[in-house]
């Protein structure tokens, strides 16, 4: 159970760092940890006419990041984003799914348009 709590804490810290990263890029984070029946969206952000649904993955090493996200996980994020689009998107908005990968002592790896479905 201790490892699970540590992973949960690391995930929450990672989400806060990713939110800060997005803020520095001009995005406004409008929601965090939004749950749906098909999955969770870590961050929802907006900039101009774009609504961004973000999956954040935090790992202990940069090497582990290469395996942190896969098509299955992205499809779950896409399904959740589809359910939330009407709540957070505005008419005419571009909707996008991004991934932010974090590891200690390195800049965030921001994958834009990670899911094109």
N, CA, C and O atoms as a GROMACS GRO file, in nm:
protein
  468
    1UNK      N    1   0.082  -0.120   0.000
    1UNK     CA    2   0.000   0.000   0.000
    1UNK      C    3   0.086   0.126   0.000
    1UNK      O    4   0.048   0.228  -0.056
    2UNK      N    5   0.200   0.117   0.062
    2UNK     CA    6   0.290   0.231   0.070
    2UNK      C    7   0.333   0.278  -0.069
    2UNK      O    8   0.338   0.398  -0.096
    3UNK      N    9   0.365   0.182  -0.158
    3UNK     CA   10   0.406   0.217  -0.295
    3UNK      C   11   0.294   0.287  -0.370
    3UNK      O   12   0.319   0.381  -0.445
    4UNK      N   13   0.170   0.243  -0.350
    4UNK     CA   14   0.055   0.304  -0.416
    4UNK      C   15   0.039   0.450  -0.372
    4UNK      O   16   0.013   0.538  -0.454
    5UNK      N   17   0.055   0.473  -0.241
    5UNK     CA   18   0.043   0.611  -0.191
    5UNK      C   19   0.154   0.699  -0.246
    5UNK      O   20   0.131   0.815  -0.280
    6UNK      N   21   0.273   0.643  -0.254
    6UNK     CA   22   0.386   0.718  -0.310
    6UNK      C   23   0.360   0.753  -0.457
    6UNK      O   24   0.387   0.865  -0.500
    7UNK      N   25   0.309   0.658  -0.531
    7UNK     CA   26   0.278   0.682  -0.673
    7UNK      C   27   0.168   0.786  -0.687
    7UNK      O   28   0.175   0.872  -0.775
    8UNK      N   29   0.068   0.779  -0.602
    8UNK     CA   30  -0.041   0.877  -0.604
    8UNK      C   31   0.012   1.018  -0.576
    8UNK      O   32  -0.025   1.114  -0.643
    9UNK      N   33   0.098   1.028  -0.476
    9UNK     CA   34   0.158   1.158  -0.440
    9UNK      C   35   0.242   1.212  -0.556
    9UNK      O   36   0.234   1.329  -0.591
   10UNK      N   37   0.323   1.124  -0.615
   10UNK     CA   38   0.407   1.164  -0.728
   10UNK      C   39   0.320   1.211  -0.846
   10UNK      O   40   0.354   1.306  -0.916
   11UNK      N   41   0.207   1.141  -0.866
   11UNK     CA   42   0.116   1.180  -0.973
   11UNK      C   43   0.056   1.317  -0.951
   11UNK      O   44   0.045   1.396  -1.044
   12UNK      N   45   0.017   1.345  -0.828
   12UNK     CA   46  -0.042   1.476  -0.797
   12UNK      C   47   0.061   1.588  -0.812
   12UNK      O   48   0.030   1.695  -0.863
   13UNK      N   49   0.182   1.563  -0.768
   13UNK     CA   50   0.288   1.662  -0.786
   13UNK      C   51   0.313   1.683  -0.935
   13UNK      O   52   0.328   1.797  -0.980
   14UNK      N   53   0.316   1.575  -1.011
   14UNK     CA   54   0.335   1.584  -1.156
   14UNK      C   55   0.226   1.666  -1.222
   14UNK      O   56   0.253   1.746  -1.311
   15UNK      N   57   0.102   1.645  -1.181
   15UNK     CA   58  -0.008   1.722  -1.238
   15UNK      C   59   0.007   1.871  -1.208
   15UNK      O   60  -0.022   1.955  -1.292
   16UNK      N   61   0.052   1.902  -1.087
   16UNK     CA   62   0.074   2.044  -1.052
   16UNK      C   63   0.186   2.104  -1.136
   16UNK      O   64   0.175   2.217  -1.182
   17UNK      N   65   0.294   2.028  -1.156
   17UNK     CA   66   0.403   2.076  -1.240
   17UNK      C   67   0.358   2.093  -1.385
   17UNK      O   68   0.397   2.189  -1.451
   18UNK      N   69   0.278   1.999  -1.434
   18UNK     CA   70   0.227   2.009  -1.571
   18UNK      C   71   0.137   2.131  -1.585
   18UNK      O   72   0.140   2.200  -1.687
   19UNK      N   73   0.055   2.159  -1.484
   19UNK     CA   74  -0.031   2.277  -1.486
   19UNK      C   75   0.054   2.404  -1.491
   19UNK      O   76   0.023   2.497  -1.566
   20UNK      N   77   0.159   2.407  -1.412
   20UNK     CA   78   0.251   2.521  -1.415
   20UNK      C   79   0.314   2.536  -1.553
   20UNK      O   80   0.323   2.647  -1.606
   21UNK      N   81   0.357   2.424  -1.611
   21UNK     CA   82   0.417   2.425  -1.745
   21UNK      C   83   0.319   2.484  -1.847
   21UNK      O   84   0.356   2.567  -1.929
   22UNK      N   85   0.193   2.439  -1.840
   22UNK     CA   86   0.092   2.491  -1.932
   22UNK      C   87   0.069   2.640  -1.911
   22UNK      O   88   0.058   2.715  -2.008
   23UNK      N   89   0.063   2.683  -1.785
   23UNK     CA   90   0.048   2.826  -1.756
   23UNK      C   91   0.161   2.907  -1.818
   23UNK      O   92   0.138   3.014  -1.874
   24UNK      N   93   0.283   2.856  -1.809
   24UNK     CA   94   0.398   2.925  -1.868
   24UNK      C   95   0.388   2.932  -2.021
   24UNK      O   96   0.448   3.019  -2.084
   25UNK      N   97   0.312   2.838  -2.080
   25UNK     CA   98   0.292   2.836  -2.225
   25UNK      C   99   0.169   2.918  -2.266
   25UNK      O  100   0.134   2.921  -2.384
   26UNK      N  101   0.105   2.985  -2.170
   26UNK     CA  102  -0.009   3.070  -2.201
   26UNK      C  103  -0.145   3.003  -2.188
   26UNK      O  104  -0.247   3.062  -2.225
   27UNK      N  105  -0.150   2.881  -2.135
   27UNK     CA  106  -0.276   2.810  -2.116
   27UNK      C  107  -0.333   2.843  -1.979
   27UNK      O  108  -0.259   2.868  -1.884
   28UNK      N  109  -0.466   2.842  -1.968
   28UNK     CA  110  -0.534   2.854  -1.839
   28UNK      C  111  -0.591   2.717  -1.805
   28UNK      O  112  -0.671   2.663  -1.881
   29UNK      N  113  -0.550   2.661  -1.693
   29UNK     CA  114  -0.603   2.532  -1.650
   29UNK      C  115  -0.740   2.559  -1.588
   29UNK      O  116  -0.752   2.637  -1.493
   30UNK      N  117  -0.842   2.493  -1.642
   30UNK     CA  118  -0.979   2.519  -1.597
   30UNK      C  119  -1.038   2.403  -1.516
   30UNK      O  120  -1.142   2.418  -1.452
   31UNK      N  121  -0.971   2.287  -1.518
   31UNK     CA  122  -1.018   2.174  -1.438
   31UNK      C  123  -0.903   2.076  -1.417
   31UNK      O  124  -0.811   2.066  -1.498
   32UNK      N  125  -0.911   2.004  -1.306
   32UNK     CA  126  -0.812   1.902  -1.274
   32UNK      C  127  -0.884   1.774  -1.232
   32UNK      O  128  -0.987   1.778  -1.166
   33UNK      N  129  -0.826   1.662  -1.271
   33UNK     CA  130  -0.873   1.530  -1.228
   33UNK      C  131  -1.023   1.514  -1.246
   33UNK      O  132  -1.096   1.489  -1.150
   34UNK      N  133  -1.067   1.527  -1.368
   34UNK     CA  134  -1.210   1.514  -1.399
   34UNK      C  135  -1.239   1.368  -1.432
   34UNK      O  136  -1.184   1.312  -1.527
   35UNK      N  137  -1.325   1.308  -1.352
   35UNK     CA  138  -1.358   1.166  -1.369
   35UNK      C  139  -1.482   1.149  -1.458
   35UNK      O  140  -1.576   1.229  -1.453
   36UNK      N  141  -1.479   1.045  -1.538
   36UNK     CA  142  -1.594   1.005  -1.620
   36UNK      C  143  -1.609   0.853  -1.604
   36UNK      O  144  -1.521   0.788  -1.549
   37UNK      N  145  -1.718   0.798  -1.651
   37UNK     CA  146  -1.734   0.652  -1.644
   37UNK      C  147  -1.628   0.575  -1.724
   37UNK      O  148  -1.605   0.457  -1.697
   38UNK      N  149  -1.566   0.639  -1.822
   38UNK     CA  150  -1.468   0.568  -1.907
   38UNK      C  151  -1.323   0.602  -1.874
   38UNK      O  152  -1.232   0.543  -1.933
   39UNK      N  153  -1.300   0.694  -1.783
   39UNK     CA  154  -1.164   0.730  -1.748
   39UNK      C  155  -1.156   0.870  -1.690
   39UNK      O  156  -1.257   0.938  -1.672
   40UNK      N  157  -1.034   0.912  -1.663
   40UNK     CA  158  -1.011   1.040  -1.600
   40UNK      C  159  -0.925   1.128  -1.690
   40UNK      O  160  -0.834   1.080  -1.758
   41UNK      N  161  -0.954   1.256  -1.689
   41UNK     CA  162  -0.871   1.356  -1.756
   41UNK      C  163  -0.794   1.427  -1.646
   41UNK      O  164  -0.853   1.480  -1.552
   42UNK      N  165  -0.662   1.429  -1.658
   42UNK     CA  166  -0.580   1.490  -1.554
   42UNK      C  167  -0.595   1.641  -1.549
   42UNK      O  168  -0.613   1.700  -1.442
   43UNK      N  169  -0.588   1.705  -1.666
   43UNK     CA  170  -0.600   1.851  -1.674
   43UNK      C  171  -0.684   1.890  -1.794
   43UNK      O  172  -0.677   1.826  -1.900
   44UNK      N  173  -0.763   1.994  -1.777
   44UNK     CA  174  -0.833   2.056  -1.890
   44UNK      C  175  -0.785   2.200  -1.892
   44UNK      O  176  -0.785   2.268  -1.790
   45UNK      N  177  -0.743   2.246  -2.010
   45UNK     CA  178  -0.689   2.382  -2.021
   45UNK      C  179  -0.749   2.451  -2.143
   45UNK      O  180  -0.802   2.387  -2.234
   46UNK      N  181  -0.739   2.582  -2.143
   46UNK     CA  182  -0.793   2.661  -2.254
   46UNK      C  183  -0.694   2.772  -2.289
   46UNK      O  184  -0.631   2.833  -2.202
   47UNK      N  185  -0.684   2.794  -2.419
   47UNK     CA  186  -0.608   2.909  -2.471
   47UNK      C  187  -0.676   2.949  -2.600
   47UNK      O  188  -0.683   2.871  -2.695
   48UNK      N  189  -0.725   3.071  -2.603
   48UNK     CA  190  -0.795   3.118  -2.723
   48UNK      C  191  -0.914   3.030  -2.755
   48UNK      O  192  -1.002   3.010  -2.671
   49UNK      N  193  -0.917   2.977  -2.876
   49UNK     CA  194  -1.029   2.893  -2.922
   49UNK      C  195  -0.995   2.744  -2.916
   49UNK      O  196  -1.051   2.665  -2.992
   50UNK      N  197  -0.903   2.707  -2.828
   50UNK     CA  198  -0.863   2.567  -2.816
   50UNK      C  199  -0.887   2.518  -2.674
   50UNK      O  200  -0.847   2.583  -2.577
   51UNK      N  201  -0.952   2.403  -2.663
   51UNK     CA  202  -0.968   2.336  -2.535
   51UNK      C  203  -0.878   2.214  -2.538
   51UNK      O  204  -0.881   2.134  -2.631
   52UNK      N  205  -0.800   2.202  -2.435
   52UNK     CA  206  -0.697   2.098  -2.427
   52UNK      C  207  -0.730   2.000  -2.315
   52UNK      O  208  -0.756   2.039  -2.202
   53UNK      N  209  -0.729   1.870  -2.349
   53UNK     CA  210  -0.744   1.763  -2.252
   53UNK      C  211  -0.608   1.697  -2.238
   53UNK      O  212  -0.550   1.652  -2.337
   54UNK      N  213  -0.557   1.692  -2.116
   54UNK     CA  214  -0.417   1.653  -2.096
   54UNK      C  215  -0.406   1.530  -2.008
   54UNK      O  216  -0.466   1.523  -1.901
   55UNK      N  217  -0.327   1.434  -2.054
   55UNK     CA  218  -0.287   1.318  -1.974
   55UNK      C  219  -0.146   1.346  -1.924
   55UNK      O  220  -0.057   1.378  -2.003
   56UNK      N  221  -0.125   1.334  -1.794
   56UNK     CA  222   0.006   1.360  -1.734
   56UNK      C  223   0.062   1.227  -1.682
   56UNK      O  224  -0.007   1.153  -1.612
   57UNK      N  225   0.185   1.198  -1.718
   57UNK     CA  226   0.252   1.078  -1.669
   57UNK      C  227   0.382   1.120  -1.604
   57UNK      O  228   0.463   1.192  -1.664
   58UNK      N  229   0.402   1.076  -1.481
   58UNK     CA  230   0.524   1.107  -1.406
   58UNK      C  231   0.595   0.976  -1.375
   58UNK      O  232   0.534   0.881  -1.326
   59UNK      N  233   0.722   0.972  -1.405
   59UNK     CA  234   0.801   0.852  -1.380
   59UNK      C  235   0.930   0.890  -1.309
   59UNK      O  236   0.970   1.006  -1.309
   60UNK      N  237   0.994   0.791  -1.248
   60UNK     CA  238   1.115   0.814  -1.170
   60UNK      C  239   1.235   0.846  -1.258
   60UNK      O  240   1.327   0.915  -1.214
   61UNK      N  241   1.236   0.797  -1.382
   61UNK     CA  242   1.348   0.822  -1.473
   61UNK      C  243   1.296   0.858  -1.611
   61UNK      O  244   1.184   0.822  -1.648
   62UNK      N  245   1.377   0.928  -1.686
   62UNK     CA  246   1.342   0.963  -1.823
   62UNK      C  247   1.322   0.842  -1.911
   62UNK      O  248   1.237   0.843  -2.000
   63UNK      N  249   1.398   0.737  -1.888
   63UNK     CA  250   1.385   0.615  -1.967
   63UNK      C  251   1.247   0.553  -1.950
   63UNK      O  252   1.189   0.502  -2.046
   64UNK      N  253   1.193   0.558  -1.829
   64UNK     CA  254   1.061   0.501  -1.803
   64UNK      C  255   0.951   0.576  -1.879
   64UNK      O  256   0.845   0.520  -1.906
   65UNK      N  257   0.976   0.702  -1.912
   65UNK     CA  258   0.875   0.780  -1.984
   65UNK      C  259   0.846   0.723  -2.122
   65UNK      O  260   0.735   0.738  -2.173
   66UNK      N  261   0.944   0.658  -2.182
   66UNK     CA  262   0.925   0.602  -2.315
   66UNK      C  263   0.814   0.497  -2.317
   66UNK      O  264   0.759   0.467  -2.423
   67UNK      N  265   0.781   0.441  -2.201
   67UNK     CA  266   0.681   0.336  -2.193
   67UNK      C  267   0.559   0.378  -2.110
   67UNK      O  268   0.476   0.294  -2.075
   68UNK      N  269   0.550   0.507  -2.078
   68UNK     CA  270   0.446   0.554  -1.987
   68UNK      C  271   0.308   0.566  -2.052
   68UNK      O  272   0.207   0.559  -1.983
   69UNK      N  273   0.303   0.583  -2.181
   69UNK     CA  274   0.176   0.603  -2.250
   69UNK      C  275   0.169   0.511  -2.370
   69UNK      O  276   0.268   0.491  -2.441
   70UNK      N  277   0.052   0.456  -2.393
   70UNK     CA  278   0.034   0.368  -2.508
   70UNK      C  279  -0.102   0.397  -2.572
   70UNK      O  280  -0.179   0.479  -2.522
   71UNK      N  281  -0.129   0.330  -2.681
   71UNK     CA  282  -0.253   0.357  -2.755
   71UNK      C  283  -0.377   0.328  -2.671
   71UNK      O  284  -0.476   0.400  -2.679
   72UNK      N  285  -0.372   0.222  -2.590
   72UNK     CA  286  -0.487   0.189  -2.506
   72UNK      C  287  -0.517   0.302  -2.408
   72UNK      O  288  -0.632   0.345  -2.396
   73UNK      N  289  -0.414   0.350  -2.339
   73UNK     CA  290  -0.435   0.460  -2.243
   73UNK      C  291  -0.485   0.586  -2.314
   73UNK      O  292  -0.574   0.655  -2.265
   74UNK      N  293  -0.427   0.614  -2.430
   74UNK     CA  294  -0.470   0.732  -2.505
   74UNK      C  295  -0.615   0.718  -2.551
   74UNK      O  296  -0.689   0.817  -2.551
   75UNK      N  297  -0.657   0.599  -2.588
   75UNK     CA  298  -0.795   0.581  -2.632
   75UNK      C  299  -0.892   0.605  -2.516
   75UNK      O  300  -1.002   0.658  -2.537
   76UNK      N  301  -0.852   0.568  -2.395
   76UNK     CA  302  -0.936   0.596  -2.277
   76UNK      C  303  -0.945   0.746  -2.252
   76UNK      O  304  -1.052   0.798  -2.219
   77UNK      N  305  -0.834   0.815  -2.267
   77UNK     CA  306  -0.835   0.961  -2.251
   77UNK      C  307  -0.924   1.024  -2.358
   77UNK      O  308  -1.001   1.116  -2.329
   78UNK      N  309  -0.914   0.975  -2.480
   78UNK     CA  310  -0.997   1.028  -2.590
   78UNK      C  311  -1.145   1.005  -2.562
   78UNK      O  312  -1.227   1.093  -2.589
   79UNK      N  313  -1.180   0.889  -2.510
   79UNK     CA  314  -1.320   0.860  -2.478
   79UNK      C  315  -1.371   0.953  -2.368
   79UNK      O  316  -1.482   1.005  -2.375
   80UNK      N  317  -1.289   0.975  -2.267
   80UNK     CA  318  -1.326   1.066  -2.159
   80UNK      C  319  -1.339   1.209  -2.211
   80UNK      O  320  -1.432   1.281  -2.175
   81UNK      N  321  -1.246   1.249  -2.296
   81UNK     CA  322  -1.250   1.384  -2.353
   81UNK      C  323  -1.376   1.404  -2.436
   81UNK      O  324  -1.437   1.512  -2.434
   82UNK      N  325  -1.415   1.301  -2.507
   82UNK     CA  326  -1.536   1.311  -2.589
   82UNK      C  327  -1.659   1.336  -2.500
   82UNK      O  328  -1.746   1.415  -2.534
   83UNK      N  329  -1.664   1.268  -2.386
   83UNK     CA  330  -1.774   1.289  -2.293
   83UNK      C  331  -1.773   1.428  -2.231
   83UNK      O  332  -1.878   1.483  -2.199
   84UNK      N  333  -1.655   1.485  -2.214
   84UNK     CA  334  -1.641   1.615  -2.147
   84UNK      C  335  -1.639   1.735  -2.242
   84UNK      O  336  -1.643   1.849  -2.197
   85UNK      N  337  -1.633   1.709  -2.372
   85UNK     CA  338  -1.619   1.818  -2.469
   85UNK      C  339  -1.730   1.922  -2.457
   85UNK      O  340  -1.703   2.042  -2.464
   86UNK      N  341  -1.852   1.877  -2.439
   86UNK     CA  342  -1.963   1.972  -2.431
   86UNK      C  343  -1.956   2.056  -2.303
   86UNK      O  344  -2.001   2.171  -2.302
   87UNK      N  345  -1.901   1.998  -2.196
   87UNK     CA  346  -1.892   2.071  -2.069
   87UNK      C  347  -1.783   2.179  -2.072
   87UNK      O  348  -1.803   2.289  -2.021
   88UNK      N  349  -1.669   2.147  -2.133
   88UNK     CA  350  -1.555   2.239  -2.125
   88UNK      C  351  -1.526   2.313  -2.256
   88UNK      O  352  -1.469   2.422  -2.254
   89UNK      N  353  -1.565   2.256  -2.368
   89UNK     CA  354  -1.542   2.323  -2.496
   89UNK      C  355  -1.652   2.423  -2.524
   89UNK      O  356  -1.763   2.413  -2.472
   90UNK      N  357  -1.620   2.518  -2.607
   90UNK     CA  358  -1.718   2.616  -2.651
   90UNK      C  359  -1.748   2.589  -2.799
   90UNK      O  360  -1.665   2.530  -2.868
   91UNK      N  361  -1.864   2.632  -2.846
   91UNK     CA  362  -1.893   2.610  -2.989
   91UNK      C  363  -1.782   2.670  -3.077
   91UNK      O  364  -1.741   2.784  -3.059
   92UNK      N  365  -1.737   2.591  -3.171
   92UNK     CA  366  -1.632   2.636  -3.262
   92UNK      C  367  -1.490   2.613  -3.212
   92UNK      O  368  -1.394   2.640  -3.283
   93UNK      N  369  -1.476   2.563  -3.089
   93UNK     CA  370  -1.343   2.536  -3.035
   93UNK      C  371  -1.276   2.421  -3.108
   93UNK      O  372  -1.341   2.329  -3.157
   94UNK      N  373  -1.145   2.429  -3.115
   94UNK     CA  374  -1.066   2.313  -3.152
   94UNK      C  375  -1.045   2.235  -3.023
   94UNK      O  376  -1.014   2.293  -2.919
   95UNK      N  377  -1.062   2.104  -3.029
   95UNK     CA  378  -1.039   2.018  -2.914
   95UNK      C  379  -0.913   1.938  -2.939
   95UNK      O  380  -0.894   1.886  -3.049
   96UNK      N  381  -0.829   1.928  -2.839
   96UNK     CA  382  -0.700   1.862  -2.857
   96UNK      C  383  -0.669   1.776  -2.736
   96UNK      O  384  -0.705   1.809  -2.623
   97UNK      N  385  -0.601   1.666  -2.761
   97UNK     CA  386  -0.553   1.579  -2.654
   97UNK      C  387  -0.401   1.581  -2.657
   97UNK      O  388  -0.339   1.545  -2.757
   98UNK      N  389  -0.342   1.622  -2.546
   98UNK     CA  390  -0.197   1.628  -2.533
   98UNK      C  391  -0.154   1.536  -2.418
   98UNK      O  392  -0.234   1.497  -2.334
   99UNK      N  393  -0.026   1.503  -2.419
   99UNK     CA  394   0.034   1.426  -2.311
   99UNK      C  395   0.155   1.505  -2.261
   99UNK      O  396   0.233   1.557  -2.340
  100UNK      N  397   0.168   1.513  -2.130
  100UNK     CA  398   0.287   1.574  -2.072
  100UNK      C  399   0.356   1.467  -1.987
  100UNK      O  400   0.297   1.412  -1.894
  101UNK      N  401   0.481   1.440  -2.022
  101UNK     CA  402   0.561   1.338  -1.954
  101UNK      C  403   0.664   1.406  -1.866
  101UNK      O  404   0.735   1.496  -1.910
  102UNK      N  405   0.672   1.363  -1.741
  102UNK     CA  406   0.761   1.427  -1.644
  102UNK      C  407   0.852   1.325  -1.576
  102UNK      O  408   0.809   1.215  -1.540
  103UNK      N  409   0.977   1.365  -1.559
  103UNK     CA  410   1.074   1.287  -1.481
  103UNK      C  411   1.164   1.388  -1.410
  103UNK      O  412   1.183   1.499  -1.458
  104UNK      N  413   1.220   1.349  -1.296
  104UNK     CA  414   1.307   1.441  -1.224
  104UNK      C  415   1.425   1.490  -1.309
  104UNK      O  416   1.479   1.416  -1.392
  105UNK      N  417   1.461   1.612  -1.287
  105UNK     CA  418   1.580   1.674  -1.346
  105UNK      C  419   1.575   1.686  -1.498
  105UNK      O  420   1.679   1.688  -1.564
  106UNK      N  421   1.454   1.693  -1.553
  106UNK     CA  422   1.442   1.716  -1.698
  106UNK      C  423   1.320   1.802  -1.724
  106UNK      O  424   1.224   1.804  -1.646
  107UNK      N  425   1.325   1.874  -1.834
  107UNK     CA  426   1.209   1.954  -1.874
  107UNK      C  427   1.094   1.862  -1.912
  107UNK      O  428   1.116   1.749  -1.955
  108UNK      N  429   0.971   1.910  -1.897
  108UNK     CA  430   0.858   1.829  -1.939
  108UNK      C  431   0.865   1.796  -2.088
  108UNK      O  432   0.909   1.878  -2.169
  109UNK      N  433   0.823   1.676  -2.122
  109UNK     CA  434   0.811   1.635  -2.262
  109UNK      C  435   0.664   1.651  -2.298
  109UNK      O  436   0.580   1.573  -2.254
  110UNK      N  437   0.634   1.752  -2.379
  110UNK     CA  438   0.495   1.786  -2.413
  110UNK      C  439   0.466   1.733  -2.553
  110UNK      O  440   0.521   1.781  -2.652
  111UNK      N  441   0.379   1.634  -2.560
  111UNK     CA  442   0.339   1.576  -2.689
  111UNK      C  443   0.206   1.637  -2.728
  111UNK      O  444   0.102   1.610  -2.667
  112UNK      N  445   0.209   1.720  -2.830
  112UNK     CA  446   0.089   1.790  -2.876
  112UNK      C  447   0.014   1.702  -2.975
  112UNK      O  448   0.075   1.629  -3.054
  113UNK      N  449  -0.118   1.711  -2.971
  113UNK     CA  450  -0.202   1.630  -3.061
  113UNK      C  451  -0.164   1.482  -3.054
  113UNK      O  452  -0.141   1.418  -3.156
  114UNK      N  453  -0.158   1.431  -2.932
  114UNK     CA  454  -0.115   1.292  -2.912
  114UNK      C  455  -0.214   1.191  -2.967
  114UNK      O  456  -0.177   1.078  -3.001
  115UNK      N  457  -0.340   1.231  -2.974
  115UNK     CA  458  -0.442   1.139  -3.024
  115UNK      C  459  -0.513   1.204  -3.143
  115UNK      O  460  -0.574   1.310  -3.130
  116UNK      N  461  -0.504   1.140  -3.254
  116UNK     CA  462  -0.578   1.185  -3.372
  116UNK      C  463  -0.669   1.069  -3.409
  116UNK      O  464  -0.628   0.976  -3.478
  117UNK      N  465  -0.793   1.076  -3.363
  117UNK     CA  466  -0.882   0.962  -3.379
  117UNK      C  467  -0.991   0.980  -3.472
  117UNK      O  468  -1.072   0.889  -3.492
   0.00000   0.00000   0.00000
